[in-house]
Amino acid sequence: MKFLIFIGCLAAGFIAIRYCKWLVDNTGIRFDWAEKFLGPGGTYSAWKLIGLGLIIFGFYYTFGM
């Protein structure tokens, strides 16, 4: 079961990183806090950080670190 969660987190993280512009343009989800703290384009950076966080979470959850 943990392996499936790892694969899901890996896929979701990859999608969030690879398609962050598509996610923002088509869903309209913008993070005002990211624009404030990360500067212009902060929403795109936030999506990439979320994707990276998902990948790291999946890795740690699966391998018990």
CHARMM internal coordinates of N, CA and C (Angstrom, degrees):
IC EDIT
DIST 1 N 1 CA 1.4481
DIST 1 CA 1 C 1.5363
ANGL 1 N 1 CA 1 C 110.98
DIST 1 C 2 N 1.3263
ANGL 1 CA 1 C 2 N 115.77
DIHE 1 N 1 CA 1 C 2 N -39.74
DIST 2 N 2 CA 1.4625
ANGL 1 C 2 N 2 CA 118.72
DIHE 1 CA 1 C 2 N 2 CA 179.76
DIST 2 CA 2 C 1.5247
ANGL 2 N 2 CA 2 C 111.46
DIHE 1 C 2 N 2 CA 2 C -62.27
DIST 2 C 3 N 1.3325
ANGL 2 CA 2 C 3 N 115.29
DIHE 2 N 2 CA 2 C 3 N -34.37
DIST 3 N 3 CA 1.4597
ANGL 2 C 3 N 3 CA 119.03
DIHE 2 CA 2 C 3 N 3 CA -179.86
DIST 3 CA 3 C 1.5279
ANGL 3 N 3 CA 3 C 111.01
DIHE 2 C 3 N 3 CA 3 C -64.37
DIST 3 C 4 N 1.3325
ANGL 3 CA 3 C 4 N 117.59
DIHE 3 N 3 CA 3 C 4 N -37.92
DIST 4 N 4 CA 1.4689
ANGL 3 C 4 N 4 CA 120.88
DIHE 3 CA 3 C 4 N 4 CA 178.06
DIST 4 CA 4 C 1.5264
ANGL 4 N 4 CA 4 C 111.43
DIHE 3 C 4 N 4 CA 4 C -66.40
DIST 4 C 5 N 1.3250
ANGL 4 CA 4 C 5 N 116.04
DIHE 4 N 4 CA 4 C 5 N -37.78
DIST 5 N 5 CA 1.4642
ANGL 4 C 5 N 5 CA 119.59
DIHE 4 CA 4 C 5 N 5 CA 177.01
DIST 5 CA 5 C 1.5283
ANGL 5 N 5 CA 5 C 109.78
DIHE 4 C 5 N 5 CA 5 C -65.82
DIST 5 C 6 N 1.3243
ANGL 5 CA 5 C 6 N 116.60
DIHE 5 N 5 CA 5 C 6 N -39.50
DIST 6 N 6 CA 1.4630
ANGL 5 C 6 N 6 CA 120.38
DIHE 5 CA 5 C 6 N 6 CA 177.06
DIST 6 CA 6 C 1.5231
ANGL 6 N 6 CA 6 C 111.20
DIHE 5 C 6 N 6 CA 6 C -61.57
DIST 6 C 7 N 1.3242
ANGL 6 CA 6 C 7 N 117.00
DIHE 6 N 6 CA 6 C 7 N -45.51
DIST 7 N 7 CA 1.4660
ANGL 6 C 7 N 7 CA 120.94
DIHE 6 CA 6 C 7 N 7 CA 179.31
DIST 7 CA 7 C 1.5314
ANGL 7 N 7 CA 7 C 110.16
DIHE 6 C 7 N 7 CA 7 C -63.29
DIST 7 C 8 N 1.3355
ANGL 7 CA 7 C 8 N 117.16
DIHE 7 N 7 CA 7 C 8 N -41.02
DIST 8 N 8 CA 1.4652
ANGL 7 C 8 N 8 CA 120.75
DIHE 7 CA 7 C 8 N 8 CA 178.73
DIST 8 CA 8 C 1.5149
ANGL 8 N 8 CA 8 C 112.36
DIHE 7 C 8 N 8 CA 8 C -64.43
DIST 8 C 9 N 1.3323
ANGL 8 CA 8 C 9 N 116.68
DIHE 8 N 8 CA 8 C 9 N -44.39
DIST 9 N 9 CA 1.4647
ANGL 8 C 9 N 9 CA 120.43
DIHE 8 CA 8 C 9 N 9 CA 178.48
DIST 9 CA 9 C 1.5198
ANGL 9 N 9 CA 9 C 111.05
DIHE 8 C 9 N 9 CA 9 C -66.24
DIST 9 C 10 N 1.3155
ANGL 9 CA 9 C 10 N 116.36
DIHE 9 N 9 CA 9 C 10 N -38.63
DIST 10 N 10 CA 1.4582
ANGL 9 C 10 N 10 CA 120.44
DIHE 9 CA 9 C 10 N 10 CA 178.17
DIST 10 CA 10 C 1.5267
ANGL 10 N 10 CA 10 C 110.73
DIHE 9 C 10 N 10 CA 10 C -63.42
DIST 10 C 11 N 1.3246
ANGL 10 CA 10 C 11 N 116.58
DIHE 10 N 10 CA 10 C 11 N -44.59
DIST 11 N 11 CA 1.4657
ANGL 10 C 11 N 11 CA 120.50
DIHE 10 CA 10 C 11 N 11 CA 179.66
DIST 11 CA 11 C 1.5280
ANGL 11 N 11 CA 11 C 111.10
DIHE 10 C 11 N 11 CA 11 C -66.25
DIST 11 C 12 N 1.3383
ANGL 11 CA 11 C 12 N 117.09
DIHE 11 N 11 CA 11 C 12 N -45.84
DIST 12 N 12 CA 1.4656
ANGL 11 C 12 N 12 CA 120.38
DIHE 11 CA 11 C 12 N 12 CA -179.63
DIST 12 CA 12 C 1.5268
ANGL 12 N 12 CA 12 C 111.00
DIHE 11 C 12 N 12 CA 12 C -64.39
DIST 12 C 13 N 1.3176
ANGL 12 CA 12 C 13 N 117.24
DIHE 12 N 12 CA 12 C 13 N -40.07
DIST 13 N 13 CA 1.4575
ANGL 12 C 13 N 13 CA 121.02
DIHE 12 CA 12 C 13 N 13 CA 177.88
DIST 13 CA 13 C 1.5115
ANGL 13 N 13 CA 13 C 112.01
DIHE 12 C 13 N 13 CA 13 C -64.71
DIST 13 C 14 N 1.3297
ANGL 13 CA 13 C 14 N 116.38
DIHE 13 N 13 CA 13 C 14 N -43.01
DIST 14 N 14 CA 1.4620
ANGL 13 C 14 N 14 CA 120.28
DIHE 13 CA 13 C 14 N 14 CA 178.16
DIST 14 CA 14 C 1.5262
ANGL 14 N 14 CA 14 C 110.65
DIHE 13 C 14 N 14 CA 14 C -62.69
DIST 14 C 15 N 1.3291
ANGL 14 CA 14 C 15 N 116.92
DIHE 14 N 14 CA 14 C 15 N -42.67
DIST 15 N 15 CA 1.4695
ANGL 14 C 15 N 15 CA 120.79
DIHE 14 CA 14 C 15 N 15 CA 179.46
DIST 15 CA 15 C 1.5225
ANGL 15 N 15 CA 15 C 110.32
DIHE 14 C 15 N 15 CA 15 C -63.83
DIST 15 C 16 N 1.3413
ANGL 15 CA 15 C 16 N 117.35
DIHE 15 N 15 CA 15 C 16 N -43.15
DIST 16 N 16 CA 1.4643
ANGL 15 C 16 N 16 CA 120.53
DIHE 15 CA 15 C 16 N 16 CA -179.78
DIST 16 CA 16 C 1.5238
ANGL 16 N 16 CA 16 C 111.31
DIHE 15 C 16 N 16 CA 16 C -63.86
DIST 16 C 17 N 1.3262
ANGL 16 CA 16 C 17 N 117.42
DIHE 16 N 16 CA 16 C 17 N -36.80
DIST 17 N 17 CA 1.4642
ANGL 16 C 17 N 17 CA 120.57
DIHE 16 CA 16 C 17 N 17 CA 179.76
DIST 17 CA 17 C 1.5247
ANGL 17 N 17 CA 17 C 110.99
DIHE 16 C 17 N 17 CA 17 C -75.54
DIST 17 C 18 N 1.3101
ANGL 17 CA 17 C 18 N 116.15
DIHE 17 N 17 CA 17 C 18 N -48.28
DIST 18 N 18 CA 1.4722
ANGL 17 C 18 N 18 CA 121.17
DIHE 17 CA 17 C 18 N 18 CA -173.81
DIST 18 CA 18 C 1.5240
ANGL 18 N 18 CA 18 C 112.64
DIHE 17 C 18 N 18 CA 18 C -70.75
DIST 18 C 19 N 1.3310
ANGL 18 CA 18 C 19 N 117.04
DIHE 18 N 18 CA 18 C 19 N -38.86
DIST 19 N 19 CA 1.4564
ANGL 18 C 19 N 19 CA 120.93
DIHE 18 CA 18 C 19 N 19 CA -173.37
DIST 19 CA 19 C 1.5307
ANGL 19 N 19 CA 19 C 112.43
DIHE 18 C 19 N 19 CA 19 C -113.80
DIST 19 C 20 N 1.3392
ANGL 19 CA 19 C 20 N 117.95
DIHE 19 N 19 CA 19 C 20 N 35.57
DIST 20 N 20 CA 1.4612
ANGL 19 C 20 N 20 CA 120.19
DIHE 19 CA 19 C 20 N 20 CA -178.13
DIST 20 CA 20 C 1.5288
ANGL 20 N 20 CA 20 C 111.27
DIHE 19 C 20 N 20 CA 20 C -63.74
DIST 20 C 21 N 1.3165
ANGL 20 CA 20 C 21 N 118.39
DIHE 20 N 20 CA 20 C 21 N -39.02
DIST 21 N 21 CA 1.4687
ANGL 20 C 21 N 21 CA 120.35
DIHE 20 CA 20 C 21 N 21 CA 179.00
DIST 21 CA 21 C 1.5192
ANGL 21 N 21 CA 21 C 110.55
DIHE 20 C 21 N 21 CA 21 C -64.93
DIST 21 C 22 N 1.3254
ANGL 21 CA 21 C 22 N 117.30
DIHE 21 N 21 CA 21 C 22 N -43.63
DIST 22 N 22 CA 1.4650
ANGL 21 C 22 N 22 CA 121.06
DIHE 21 CA 21 C 22 N 22 CA 178.35
DIST 22 CA 22 C 1.5282
ANGL 22 N 22 CA 22 C 110.25
DIHE 21 C 22 N 22 CA 22 C -62.15
DIST 22 C 23 N 1.3297
ANGL 22 CA 22 C 23 N 117.63
DIHE 22 N 22 CA 22 C 23 N -41.95
DIST 23 N 23 CA 1.4652
ANGL 22 C 23 N 23 CA 121.09
DIHE 22 CA 22 C 23 N 23 CA 179.47
DIST 23 CA 23 C 1.5218
ANGL 23 N 23 CA 23 C 111.21
DIHE 22 C 23 N 23 CA 23 C -59.80
DIST 23 C 24 N 1.3282
ANGL 23 CA 23 C 24 N 116.39
DIHE 23 N 23 CA 23 C 24 N -45.53
DIST 24 N 24 CA 1.4648
ANGL 23 C 24 N 24 CA 119.97
DIHE 23 CA 23 C 24 N 24 CA -178.40
DIST 24 CA 24 C 1.5209
ANGL 24 N 24 CA 24 C 110.92
DIHE 23 C 24 N 24 CA 24 C -69.69
DIST 24 C 25 N 1.3233
ANGL 24 CA 24 C 25 N 117.61
DIHE 24 N 24 CA 24 C 25 N -44.50
DIST 25 N 25 CA 1.4641
ANGL 24 C 25 N 25 CA 120.98
DIHE 24 CA 24 C 25 N 25 CA -176.63
DIST 25 CA 25 C 1.5245
ANGL 25 N 25 CA 25 C 112.45
DIHE 24 C 25 N 25 CA 25 C -67.64
DIST 25 C 26 N 1.3204
ANGL 25 CA 25 C 26 N 118.08
DIHE 25 N 25 CA 25 C 26 N -39.66
DIST 26 N 26 CA 1.4604
ANGL 25 C 26 N 26 CA 120.48
DIHE 25 CA 25 C 26 N 26 CA -174.19
DIST 26 CA 26 C 1.5227
ANGL 26 N 26 CA 26 C 114.43
DIHE 25 C 26 N 26 CA 26 C -91.83
DIST 26 C 27 N 1.3228
ANGL 26 CA 26 C 27 N 118.03
DIHE 26 N 26 CA 26 C 27 N -26.00
DIST 27 N 27 CA 1.4631
ANGL 26 C 27 N 27 CA 119.31
DIHE 26 CA 26 C 27 N 27 CA 178.80
DIST 27 CA 27 C 1.5239
ANGL 27 N 27 CA 27 C 111.87
DIHE 26 C 27 N 27 CA 27 C -99.27
DIST 27 C 28 N 1.3113
ANGL 27 CA 27 C 28 N 116.98
DIHE 27 N 27 CA 27 C 28 N -22.58
DIST 28 N 28 CA 1.4580
ANGL 27 C 28 N 28 CA 120.46
DIHE 27 CA 27 C 28 N 28 CA -179.97
DIST 28 CA 28 C 1.5149
ANGL 28 N 28 CA 28 C 113.48
DIHE 27 C 28 N 28 CA 28 C 76.77
DIST 28 C 29 N 1.3234
ANGL 28 CA 28 C 29 N 117.14
DIHE 28 N 28 CA 28 C 29 N 11.41
DIST 29 N 29 CA 1.4620
ANGL 28 C 29 N 29 CA 120.12
DIHE 28 CA 28 C 29 N 29 CA -179.69
DIST 29 CA 29 C 1.5221
ANGL 29 N 29 CA 29 C 108.62
DIHE 28 C 29 N 29 CA 29 C -78.90
DIST 29 C 30 N 1.3111
ANGL 29 CA 29 C 30 N 115.97
DIHE 29 N 29 CA 29 C 30 N 110.82
DIST 30 N 30 CA 1.4623
ANGL 29 C 30 N 30 CA 121.63
DIHE 29 CA 29 C 30 N 30 CA 177.48
DIST 30 CA 30 C 1.5210
ANGL 30 N 30 CA 30 C 107.98
DIHE 29 C 30 N 30 CA 30 C -121.83
DIST 30 C 31 N 1.3078
ANGL 30 CA 30 C 31 N 115.24
DIHE 30 N 30 CA 30 C 31 N 141.99
DIST 31 N 31 CA 1.4571
ANGL 30 C 31 N 31 CA 121.36
DIHE 30 CA 30 C 31 N 31 CA 179.71
DIST 31 CA 31 C 1.5252
ANGL 31 N 31 CA 31 C 108.46
DIHE 30 C 31 N 31 CA 31 C -103.97
DIST 31 C 32 N 1.3331
ANGL 31 CA 31 C 32 N 116.30
DIHE 31 N 31 CA 31 C 32 N 109.22
DIST 32 N 32 CA 1.4617
ANGL 31 C 32 N 32 CA 119.81
DIHE 31 CA 31 C 32 N 32 CA -179.98
DIST 32 CA 32 C 1.5261
ANGL 32 N 32 CA 32 C 111.34
DIHE 31 C 32 N 32 CA 32 C -64.38
DIST 32 C 33 N 1.3262
ANGL 32 CA 32 C 33 N 115.92
DIHE 32 N 32 CA 32 C 33 N -36.87
DIST 33 N 33 CA 1.4625
ANGL 32 C 33 N 33 CA 119.08
DIHE 32 CA 32 C 33 N 33 CA 179.62
DIST 33 CA 33 C 1.5273
ANGL 33 N 33 CA 33 C 110.77
DIHE 32 C 33 N 33 CA 33 C -63.97
DIST 33 C 34 N 1.3240
ANGL 33 CA 33 C 34 N 117.31
DIHE 33 N 33 CA 33 C 34 N -34.45
DIST 34 N 34 CA 1.4688
ANGL 33 C 34 N 34 CA 120.47
DIHE 33 CA 33 C 34 N 34 CA 179.73
DIST 34 CA 34 C 1.5214
ANGL 34 N 34 CA 34 C 110.43
DIHE 33 C 34 N 34 CA 34 C -69.76
DIST 34 C 35 N 1.3214
ANGL 34 CA 34 C 35 N 116.43
DIHE 34 N 34 CA 34 C 35 N -40.22
DIST 35 N 35 CA 1.4644
ANGL 34 C 35 N 35 CA 119.71
DIHE 34 CA 34 C 35 N 35 CA 177.84
DIST 35 CA 35 C 1.5249
ANGL 35 N 35 CA 35 C 110.20
DIHE 34 C 35 N 35 CA 35 C -64.07
DIST 35 C 36 N 1.3270
ANGL 35 CA 35 C 36 N 116.39
DIHE 35 N 35 CA 35 C 36 N -34.37
DIST 36 N 36 CA 1.4618
ANGL 35 C 36 N 36 CA 120.57
DIHE 35 CA 35 C 36 N 36 CA -178.86
DIST 36 CA 36 C 1.5314
ANGL 36 N 36 CA 36 C 111.27
DIHE 35 C 36 N 36 CA 36 C -73.03
DIST 36 C 37 N 1.3321
ANGL 36 CA 36 C 37 N 117.01
DIHE 36 N 36 CA 36 C 37 N -48.32
DIST 37 N 37 CA 1.4586
ANGL 36 C 37 N 37 CA 120.42
DIHE 36 CA 36 C 37 N 37 CA -173.07
DIST 37 CA 37 C 1.5269
ANGL 37 N 37 CA 37 C 113.98
DIHE 36 C 37 N 37 CA 37 C -89.18
DIST 37 C 38 N 1.3243
ANGL 37 CA 37 C 38 N 118.18
DIHE 37 N 37 CA 37 C 38 N -28.58
DIST 38 N 38 CA 1.4619
ANGL 37 C 38 N 38 CA 121.09
DIHE 37 CA 37 C 38 N 38 CA -178.08
DIST 38 CA 38 C 1.5245
ANGL 38 N 38 CA 38 C 112.98
DIHE 37 C 38 N 38 CA 38 C -101.99
DIST 38 C 39 N 1.3230
ANGL 38 CA 38 C 39 N 116.49
DIHE 38 N 38 CA 38 C 39 N -4.87
DIST 39 N 39 CA 1.4548
ANGL 38 C 39 N 39 CA 120.39
DIHE 38 CA 38 C 39 N 39 CA 178.22
DIST 39 CA 39 C 1.5153
ANGL 39 N 39 CA 39 C 112.38
DIHE 38 C 39 N 39 CA 39 C 87.39
DIST 39 C 40 N 1.3381
ANGL 39 CA 39 C 40 N 115.83
DIHE 39 N 39 CA 39 C 40 N -171.66
DIST 40 N 40 CA 1.4690
ANGL 39 C 40 N 40 CA 119.43
DIHE 39 CA 39 C 40 N 40 CA 179.12
DIST 40 CA 40 C 1.5278
ANGL 40 N 40 CA 40 C 110.96
DIHE 39 C 40 N 40 CA 40 C -59.02
DIST 40 C 41 N 1.3051
ANGL 40 CA 40 C 41 N 115.76
DIHE 40 N 40 CA 40 C 41 N 135.80
DIST 41 N 41 CA 1.4622
ANGL 40 C 41 N 41 CA 119.96
DIHE 40 CA 40 C 41 N 41 CA -176.60
DIST 41 CA 41 C 1.5138
ANGL 41 N 41 CA 41 C 112.68
DIHE 40 C 41 N 41 CA 41 C 80.52
DIST 41 C 42 N 1.3037
ANGL 41 CA 41 C 42 N 116.57
DIHE 41 N 41 CA 41 C 42 N 13.95
DIST 42 N 42 CA 1.4589
ANGL 41 C 42 N 42 CA 121.11
DIHE 41 CA 41 C 42 N 42 CA -177.57
DIST 42 CA 42 C 1.5129
ANGL 42 N 42 CA 42 C 113.81
DIHE 41 C 42 N 42 CA 42 C -65.15
DIST 42 C 43 N 1.3401
ANGL 42 CA 42 C 43 N 116.72
DIHE 42 N 42 CA 42 C 43 N -28.86
DIST 43 N 43 CA 1.4581
ANGL 42 C 43 N 43 CA 119.87
DIHE 42 CA 42 C 43 N 43 CA 178.03
DIST 43 CA 43 C 1.5192
ANGL 43 N 43 CA 43 C 110.55
DIHE 42 C 43 N 43 CA 43 C -64.00
DIST 43 C 44 N 1.3186
ANGL 43 CA 43 C 44 N 116.93
DIHE 43 N 43 CA 43 C 44 N -41.20
DIST 44 N 44 CA 1.4646
ANGL 43 C 44 N 44 CA 120.57
DIHE 43 CA 43 C 44 N 44 CA 178.50
DIST 44 CA 44 C 1.5277
ANGL 44 N 44 CA 44 C 110.42
DIHE 43 C 44 N 44 CA 44 C -65.27
DIST 44 C 45 N 1.3223
ANGL 44 CA 44 C 45 N 115.82
DIHE 44 N 44 CA 44 C 45 N -40.87
DIST 45 N 45 CA 1.4646
ANGL 44 C 45 N 45 CA 119.80
DIHE 44 CA 44 C 45 N 45 CA 177.61
DIST 45 CA 45 C 1.5208
ANGL 45 N 45 CA 45 C 110.99
DIHE 44 C 45 N 45 CA 45 C -65.13
DIST 45 C 46 N 1.3246
ANGL 45 CA 45 C 46 N 116.67
DIHE 45 N 45 CA 45 C 46 N -38.00
DIST 46 N 46 CA 1.4624
ANGL 45 C 46 N 46 CA 120.16
DIHE 45 CA 45 C 46 N 46 CA 178.91
DIST 46 CA 46 C 1.5202
ANGL 46 N 46 CA 46 C 110.99
DIHE 45 C 46 N 46 CA 46 C -64.11
DIST 46 C 47 N 1.3319
ANGL 46 CA 46 C 47 N 117.89
DIHE 46 N 46 CA 46 C 47 N -41.16
DIST 47 N 47 CA 1.4690
ANGL 46 C 47 N 47 CA 120.43
DIHE 46 CA 46 C 47 N 47 CA 177.26
DIST 47 CA 47 C 1.5185
ANGL 47 N 47 CA 47 C 110.79
DIHE 46 C 47 N 47 CA 47 C -62.81
DIST 47 C 48 N 1.3206
ANGL 47 CA 47 C 48 N 117.14
DIHE 47 N 47 CA 47 C 48 N -37.66
DIST 48 N 48 CA 1.4650
ANGL 47 C 48 N 48 CA 119.85
DIHE 47 CA 47 C 48 N 48 CA 178.47
DIST 48 CA 48 C 1.5226
ANGL 48 N 48 CA 48 C 110.83
DIHE 47 C 48 N 48 CA 48 C -68.45
DIST 48 C 49 N 1.3266
ANGL 48 CA 48 C 49 N 117.25
DIHE 48 N 48 CA 48 C 49 N -38.18
DIST 49 N 49 CA 1.4602
ANGL 48 C 49 N 49 CA 120.43
DIHE 48 CA 48 C 49 N 49 CA 176.77
DIST 49 CA 49 C 1.5280
ANGL 49 N 49 CA 49 C 111.39
DIHE 48 C 49 N 49 CA 49 C -67.46
DIST 49 C 50 N 1.3285
ANGL 49 CA 49 C 50 N 116.99
DIHE 49 N 49 CA 49 C 50 N -37.89
DIST 50 N 50 CA 1.4666
ANGL 49 C 50 N 50 CA 120.66
DIHE 49 CA 49 C 50 N 50 CA 176.30
DIST 50 CA 50 C 1.5265
ANGL 50 N 50 CA 50 C 109.92
DIHE 49 C 50 N 50 CA 50 C -62.75
DIST 50 C 51 N 1.3195
ANGL 50 CA 50 C 51 N 116.80
DIHE 50 N 50 CA 50 C 51 N -44.01
DIST 51 N 51 CA 1.4617
ANGL 50 C 51 N 51 CA 120.72
DIHE 50 CA 50 C 51 N 51 CA 177.58
DIST 51 CA 51 C 1.5180
ANGL 51 N 51 CA 51 C 112.18
DIHE 50 C 51 N 51 CA 51 C -61.19
DIST 51 C 52 N 1.3201
ANGL 51 CA 51 C 52 N 116.70
DIHE 51 N 51 CA 51 C 52 N -44.32
DIST 52 N 52 CA 1.4564
ANGL 51 C 52 N 52 CA 120.82
DIHE 51 CA 51 C 52 N 52 CA 177.82
DIST 52 CA 52 C 1.5259
ANGL 52 N 52 CA 52 C 110.59
DIHE 51 C 52 N 52 CA 52 C -63.13
DIST 52 C 53 N 1.3271
ANGL 52 CA 52 C 53 N 116.36
DIHE 52 N 52 CA 52 C 53 N -40.17
DIST 53 N 53 CA 1.4627
ANGL 52 C 53 N 53 CA 120.59
DIHE 52 CA 52 C 53 N 53 CA 177.33
DIST 53 CA 53 C 1.5174
ANGL 53 N 53 CA 53 C 112.62
DIHE 52 C 53 N 53 CA 53 C -62.41
DIST 53 C 54 N 1.3292
ANGL 53 CA 53 C 54 N 116.89
DIHE 53 N 53 CA 53 C 54 N -39.78
DIST 54 N 54 CA 1.4659
ANGL 53 C 54 N 54 CA 120.33
DIHE 53 CA 53 C 54 N 54 CA 176.93
DIST 54 CA 54 C 1.5237
ANGL 54 N 54 CA 54 C 111.50
DIHE 53 C 54 N 54 CA 54 C -63.13
DIST 54 C 55 N 1.3114
ANGL 54 CA 54 C 55 N 116.87
DIHE 54 N 54 CA 54 C 55 N -42.37
DIST 55 N 55 CA 1.4620
ANGL 54 C 55 N 55 CA 120.38
DIHE 54 CA 54 C 55 N 55 CA 179.56
DIST 55 CA 55 C 1.5265
ANGL 55 N 55 CA 55 C 110.49
DIHE 54 C 55 N 55 CA 55 C -64.71
DIST 55 C 56 N 1.3132
ANGL 55 CA 55 C 56 N 117.12
DIHE 55 N 55 CA 55 C 56 N -44.72
DIST 56 N 56 CA 1.4672
ANGL 55 C 56 N 56 CA 120.98
DIHE 55 CA 55 C 56 N 56 CA 179.45
DIST 56 CA 56 C 1.5229
ANGL 56 N 56 CA 56 C 110.67
DIHE 55 C 56 N 56 CA 56 C -64.93
DIST 56 C 57 N 1.3392
ANGL 56 CA 56 C 57 N 117.24
DIHE 56 N 56 CA 56 C 57 N -42.94
DIST 57 N 57 CA 1.4656
ANGL 56 C 57 N 57 CA 120.51
DIHE 56 CA 56 C 57 N 57 CA 177.74
DIST 57 CA 57 C 1.5206
ANGL 57 N 57 CA 57 C 110.98
DIHE 56 C 57 N 57 CA 57 C -59.21
DIST 57 C 58 N 1.3211
ANGL 57 CA 57 C 58 N 117.21
DIHE 57 N 57 CA 57 C 58 N -46.35
DIST 58 N 58 CA 1.4604
ANGL 57 C 58 N 58 CA 120.94
DIHE 57 CA 57 C 58 N 58 CA 179.68
DIST 58 CA 58 C 1.5155
ANGL 58 N 58 CA 58 C 111.97
DIHE 57 C 58 N 58 CA 58 C -60.98
DIST 58 C 59 N 1.3182
ANGL 58 CA 58 C 59 N 116.63
DIHE 58 N 58 CA 58 C 59 N -40.30
DIST 59 N 59 CA 1.4626
ANGL 58 C 59 N 59 CA 120.97
DIHE 58 CA 58 C 59 N 59 CA 178.64
DIST 59 CA 59 C 1.5229
ANGL 59 N 59 CA 59 C 110.93
DIHE 58 C 59 N 59 CA 59 C -64.43
DIST 59 C 60 N 1.3361
ANGL 59 CA 59 C 60 N 116.79
DIHE 59 N 59 CA 59 C 60 N -49.74
DIST 60 N 60 CA 1.4619
ANGL 59 C 60 N 60 CA 120.05
DIHE 59 CA 59 C 60 N 60 CA -178.92
DIST 60 CA 60 C 1.5246
ANGL 60 N 60 CA 60 C 112.18
DIHE 59 C 60 N 60 CA 60 C -65.69
DIST 60 C 61 N 1.3141
ANGL 60 CA 60 C 61 N 117.34
DIHE 60 N 60 CA 60 C 61 N -38.42
DIST 61 N 61 CA 1.4591
ANGL 60 C 61 N 61 CA 120.62
DIHE 60 CA 60 C 61 N 61 CA 179.55
DIST 61 CA 61 C 1.5272
ANGL 61 N 61 CA 61 C 110.91
DIHE 60 C 61 N 61 CA 61 C -65.30
DIST 61 C 62 N 1.3147
ANGL 61 CA 61 C 62 N 116.45
DIHE 61 N 61 CA 61 C 62 N -41.77
DIST 62 N 62 CA 1.4614
ANGL 61 C 62 N 62 CA 120.65
DIHE 61 CA 61 C 62 N 62 CA -176.80
DIST 62 CA 62 C 1.5241
ANGL 62 N 62 CA 62 C 112.19
DIHE 61 C 62 N 62 CA 62 C -71.08
DIST 62 C 63 N 1.3164
ANGL 62 CA 62 C 63 N 116.81
DIHE 62 N 62 CA 62 C 63 N -44.61
DIST 63 N 63 CA 1.4537
ANGL 62 C 63 N 63 CA 120.08
DIHE 62 CA 62 C 63 N 63 CA -174.12
DIST 63 CA 63 C 1.5230
ANGL 63 N 63 CA 63 C 113.22
DIHE 62 C 63 N 63 CA 63 C -97.10
DIST 63 C 64 N 1.3340
ANGL 63 CA 63 C 64 N 117.61
DIHE 63 N 63 CA 63 C 64 N 5.21
DIST 64 N 64 CA 1.4556
ANGL 63 C 64 N 64 CA 122.61
DIHE 63 CA 63 C 64 N 64 CA 171.25
DIST 64 CA 64 C 1.5121
ANGL 64 N 64 CA 64 C 116.00
DIHE 63 C 64 N 64 CA 64 C 64.42
DIST 64 C 65 N 1.3081
ANGL 64 CA 64 C 65 N 117.28
DIHE 64 N 64 CA 64 C 65 N 37.25
DIST 65 N 65 CA 1.4611
ANGL 64 C 65 N 65 CA 119.87
DIHE 64 CA 64 C 65 N 65 CA 179.83
DIST 65 CA 65 C 1.5006
ANGL 65 N 65 CA 65 C 110.62
DIHE 64 C 65 N 65 CA 65 C -90.90
END
COOR INIT
IC SEED 1 N 1 CA 1 C
IC BUILD
